Amino acid sequence: MDNAQQDGATNVDEESAMDMNLEVVVMPVADVDRALRFYQGLGWRLDADYEAGPEFRIVQLTPPGSGCSIHFGRGVTPAAPGSAQGMYLVVQDLERTRARLIGQGVEVSDIFHRVYDSGVQEQVAGPDPSGLSYRSYATFSDPDGNGWLLQEVRERQPGR
């Protein structure tokens, strides 16, 4: 059995597969302009800012190098501001990314890794001791409390 199957991944018959690309994640925010300033301050590209009256405005931004964007605005989602949690931003160099975000005024957690020794996931201070991809993290939130997880991936697993 290969690693992908051991990790719970499934093999998909190429002929029957249908491409599905995650394009947009909706972020619930309380203040559209504040959120726009925050994400642009991170260097995210503004793709659209469309307003159709006082009840509807949609903003789309894309993180550098990402194929997926975020939407937020007025009349976009009934979700409570700050309720989006656990969204992953994959980065090549976690320490450098963390330092850059802190330099931009963002509160970023210390770097941590996870262990599963006791059968329960535990969060441990510091980067993964073996330096492996997918195992070191840091977190931050936007002004509304929407939570992001930075994950270091220096080398992708085959097929990803």
Disulfide bonds with the S-S distance in Angstrom:
none
